[in-house]
Amino acid sequence: MPLTDRKHTIALAYASGTADRSGAALDMSGFQEVDIIVSLGAVEAGGTNSIKAQSDDNSSFSSAQDIAGTAQTIADDDDSQVFIIHIANPPERYVRLYVDKDTSHACAETAVYVQHKPSVKPITNDVADTITTESHVWPAVGTA
């Protein structure tokens, strides 16, 4: 799948802490699917944290609802692991990641949204100082 068939968006910048975090609102208009990719740094011992996806009909998430079945538990020994939530045909136009922390044990995470199956192509991914992409189809070996 070439990069023009996907759109990459930062959901959460890397941060560590004990407060719950809401990812950026992602407009799914024109896309059928999204992967929410969460990369962990350090998870404090004893922590009971989790991630889940939410949806709403507006980008302010004034009436956010959990998307059934998307919750994943982050154990205190999940340092440096990656968690992925895949959603096909979300229930409402906007989706976001929600990181639910236990408020007494820090967890460090960052996340990216990867939208698939656009109704219009090509998709432009490069945004200054945010995400830079390259695509290589049948590359030759040699100096990078």
SVG drawing of the C-alpha trace seen along z (x, -y; Angstrom):
<svg xmlns="http://www.w3.org/2000/svg" viewBox="-23 -23 49 30">
<polyline fill="none" stroke="black" stroke-width="0.4" points="0.0,0.0 1.7,-3.3 1.9,-6.2 -0.7,-8.0 -3.3,-5.5 -2.7,-6.4 -2.7,-9.5 -0.5,-9.8 -1.4,-12.1 0.2,-12.6 -2.3,-11.6 -0.2,-12.3 3.2,-13.9 5.5,-11.9 4.9,-12.7 5.1,-10.9 2.8,-11.6 -0.1,-10.4 -3.0,-12.4 -5.4,-10.9 -4.7,-12.0 -7.0,-12.5 -5.5,-12.2 -6.2,-14.7 -9.6,-14.6 -9.3,-12.7 -11.8,-13.5 -12.6,-10.2 -14.6,-11.9 -13.3,-10.3 -11.6,-7.3 -12.9,-3.9 -10.3,-2.6 -7.7,-3.8 -4.9,-2.2 -4.2,-3.9 -0.5,-3.1 0.6,-3.7 4.3,-3.4 5.2,-3.2 8.3,-4.4 8.6,-3.8 5.6,-2.4 6.0,-2.9 6.0,0.2 2.5,0.9 0.7,-1.1 -2.7,-0.1 -3.2,-2.0 -5.2,-1.4 -6.0,-2.8 -9.2,-2.8 -10.7,-4.5 -13.6,-7.0 -15.9,-8.5 -18.2,-11.5 -20.1,-13.5 -18.1,-16.6 -14.4,-17.4 -14.7,-18.9 -15.8,-15.4 -18.5,-17.0 -20.4,-13.7 -17.6,-11.2 -18.4,-7.6 -16.1,-4.6 -15.9,-2.3 -16.9,1.1 -14.1,3.7 -11.2,1.2 -9.8,1.2 -6.4,2.6 -4.7,2.9 -1.1,1.6 0.7,3.6 3.6,2.2 6.0,4.4 5.0,3.2 7.9,0.8 8.8,0.1 5.9,2.0 3.6,1.0 -0.2,1.3 -2.4,1.0 -6.2,0.4 -7.6,1.0 -11.1,-0.5 -13.0,0.2 -16.0,-2.1 -16.1,-3.9 -19.6,-4.6 -19.2,-8.4 -17.2,-10.9 -14.5,-11.7 -12.3,-9.3 -9.6,-9.7 -7.3,-7.8 -7.9,-8.0 -5.2,-7.0 -6.7,-6.2 -4.1,-6.4 -4.4,-5.4 -3.2,-8.9 -0.5,-7.5 1.8,-5.7 3.4,-7.5 3.3,-6.1 5.1,-7.5 3.5,-7.2 3.2,-8.7 0.7,-7.8 0.1,-8.1 -3.1,-7.7 -2.8,-5.9 -5.9,-6.3 -6.6,-3.8 -8.9,-3.4 -9.4,-7.0 -12.3,-7.9 -10.0,-10.3 -6.4,-9.9 -3.6,-10.9 -3.1,-11.7 -0.4,-14.2 1.4,-13.3 4.3,-15.6 3.6,-18.4 6.5,-20.7 8.1,-19.7 5.5,-17.1 5.6,-14.0 7.9,-13.3 7.4,-10.2 9.2,-8.4 8.0,-5.5 10.3,-2.9 8.9,-0.3 11.2,2.5 14.3,0.6 17.8,1.7 20.5,2.4 23.3,-0.1 24.0,-3.3 21.0,-4.8"/>
</svg>
